[in-house]
Amino acid sequence: MATPSLALIWAQTTAGVIGGAGAIPWHIPGEQRRFKELTAGGTVIMGRATWESLPARVRPLPGRDNIVVTRQTDFRADGATVVHSIEAALQAADPSRQAWCIGGAQLYAQTIGMADRLEVTYVELDAPGDAYAPMIGAEWRESGEGADAAWLESPEGLRYRFARYLR
């Protein structure tokens, strides 16, 4: 059975922080819009903690197939498919749709070697955290808009930029 193409998408501080205490330490509407635009119509694959961190009003994420990966055999996620490995998640995903790993840190670490595309938002912010982005190795090349992306500014004054990496 064919599996879908896998891409990873995340936002991180320039020091690599993607979260702290189960939350994202910033709010950037432009980054959220980009996430929604890129993942719309695809499959989002996430860990249990990421699922639980989503506000109930957007869970499951609308306009996307939602797959939750957890080791908890009795876990239920209304509106999502629950699986127990990344391999099972890819098998459950529709191969005609783009699959997106949306976190958290453990799932990113497990899937970066399987992905062919990374969509990263860099946030110029010094924030404490306990979850970090995976290392982007030498096999990845920044391309497209990312290579020339200018820093943007959120309404709250946070600077950020988008980067795309391909292998």
C-alpha positions as CSV (number, residue, x, y, z in Angstrom):
1,M,0.0,0.0,0.0
2,A,1.3,3.4,-0.9
3,T,2.1,6.0,1.8
4,P,1.7,9.7,1.4
5,S,4.5,12.2,1.1
6,L,5.5,13.4,4.6
7,A,6.3,17.0,5.5
8,L,7.1,18.5,8.9
9,I,5.8,21.9,10.0
10,W,6.7,23.9,13.1
11,A,7.6,27.3,14.5
12,Q,10.6,27.8,16.8
13,T,12.6,30.5,18.5
14,T,16.0,31.2,17.0
15,A,17.3,29.0,19.9
16,G,15.1,26.1,18.8
17,V,12.3,26.2,21.4
18,I,9.0,25.0,20.1
19,G,7.0,25.0,23.4
20,G,7.0,25.1,27.1
21,A,4.7,23.5,29.7
22,G,2.4,22.2,26.9
23,A,1.9,25.6,25.2
24,I,3.5,27.7,22.5
25,P,5.1,30.8,24.0
26,W,4.0,33.2,21.3
27,H,0.9,34.1,19.3
28,I,1.5,35.2,15.7
29,P,-1.6,35.4,13.4
30,G,0.5,35.3,10.2
31,E,2.2,32.1,11.3
32,Q,-1.1,30.5,12.2
33,R,-2.6,31.5,8.8
34,R,0.4,29.9,7.0
35,F,0.0,26.7,9.0
36,K,-3.7,26.5,8.1
37,E,-3.1,27.3,4.4
38,L,-0.3,24.7,4.0
39,T,-2.0,21.9,5.9
40,A,-5.6,22.5,4.5
41,G,-6.9,19.4,2.7
42,G,-4.1,17.2,4.0
43,T,-3.6,14.8,6.9
44,V,-2.1,16.1,10.2
45,I,-0.2,13.6,12.3
46,M,0.4,14.6,15.9
47,G,1.3,13.2,19.2
48,R,-1.2,12.8,22.0
49,A,0.1,15.8,24.0
50,T,-0.2,18.0,20.9
51,W,-3.8,16.8,20.4
52,E,-4.6,17.6,24.0
53,S,-3.0,21.1,23.7
54,L,-5.4,22.1,20.8
55,P,-8.3,24.2,21.9
56,A,-11.5,22.0,22.1
57,R,-13.2,24.3,19.5
58,V,-10.7,23.4,16.8
59,R,-10.2,19.7,17.7
60,P,-10.1,17.9,15.4
61,L,-8.4,20.5,13.1
62,P,-11.0,21.3,10.5
63,G,-10.5,20.6,6.8
64,R,-7.9,18.0,7.5
65,D,-7.7,14.3,8.4
66,N,-6.4,14.1,12.0
67,I,-4.3,11.2,13.2
68,V,-3.0,11.0,16.8
69,V,0.0,8.8,17.7
70,T,0.1,7.6,21.3
71,R,1.4,4.7,23.3
72,Q,-1.8,4.7,25.4
73,T,-3.8,1.7,24.1
74,D,-7.1,3.0,25.5
75,F,-6.7,6.6,24.3
76,R,-9.7,8.1,22.3
77,A,-9.7,11.3,20.3
78,D,-13.2,12.2,19.0
79,G,-12.9,13.1,15.3
80,A,-9.4,11.7,14.9
81,T,-7.9,8.3,14.1
82,V,-5.7,7.0,16.9
83,V,-2.7,4.8,16.1
84,H,0.3,3.6,18.1
85,S,3.2,4.3,15.8
86,I,4.3,6.7,13.1
87,E,4.3,3.7,10.7
88,A,0.7,3.0,11.5
89,A,-0.1,6.7,11.0
90,L,1.4,6.7,7.5
91,Q,-0.5,3.6,6.7
92,A,-3.8,5.2,7.9
93,A,-3.2,8.4,5.9
94,D,-4.7,8.8,2.5
95,P,-1.8,8.5,0.1
96,S,-3.3,11.0,-2.3
97,R,-3.1,13.8,0.4
98,Q,-0.1,15.5,1.8
99,A,0.8,14.2,5.3
100,W,2.0,16.8,7.8
101,C,3.7,16.0,11.1
102,I,2.7,18.8,13.4
103,G,4.4,17.8,16.6
104,G,5.4,17.4,19.2
105,A,9.2,17.2,19.7
106,Q,9.3,13.4,20.0
107,L,7.3,12.9,16.9
108,Y,9.5,15.4,15.0
109,A,12.6,13.5,16.1
110,Q,11.0,10.2,14.9
111,T,9.9,11.5,11.5
112,I,12.5,14.0,10.3
113,G,14.4,11.2,8.6
114,M,11.2,10.1,6.7
115,A,10.3,13.6,5.5
116,D,11.0,15.2,2.2
117,R,10.0,18.8,3.2
118,L,10.2,21.0,6.2
119,E,8.3,24.2,6.7
120,V,9.8,26.2,9.6
121,T,8.8,29.5,11.0
122,Y,11.7,31.2,12.9
123,V,10.5,33.5,15.7
124,E,13.0,36.1,17.0
125,L,12.2,35.6,20.7
126,D,14.1,34.5,23.7
127,A,11.6,32.3,25.5
128,P,12.1,29.5,27.9
129,G,10.9,26.1,26.9
130,D,11.0,22.3,27.5
131,A,10.4,21.2,23.9
132,Y,12.8,21.7,21.1
133,A,12.8,21.5,17.3
134,P,14.7,18.7,15.6
135,M,18.2,19.5,14.2
136,I,18.1,20.3,10.5
137,G,21.0,18.3,9.1
138,A,23.3,19.0,6.1
139,E,21.0,16.9,3.9
140,W,18.4,19.7,3.9
141,R,18.7,22.7,1.6
142,E,16.7,25.9,2.2
143,S,14.9,26.7,-1.0
144,G,12.2,28.7,-2.6
145,E,10.8,31.6,-0.6
146,G,12.7,30.6,2.5
147,A,16.1,31.3,1.1
148,D,15.2,34.9,0.5
149,A,12.5,35.4,3.1
150,A,12.5,38.7,4.8
151,W,11.7,39.1,8.4
152,L,8.1,40.0,9.0
153,E,6.6,41.6,12.1
154,S,3.5,40.5,14.0
155,P,0.9,43.0,15.4
156,E,2.6,42.4,18.8
157,G,6.0,43.4,17.4
158,L,7.5,39.9,17.2
159,R,9.8,39.3,14.2
160,Y,9.4,36.1,12.3
161,R,10.3,34.5,9.0
162,F,9.3,31.4,7.0
163,A,11.8,28.9,5.7
164,R,11.3,25.9,3.4
165,Y,13.8,23.0,3.4
166,L,13.9,20.2,0.8
167,R,16.1,17.2,0.7
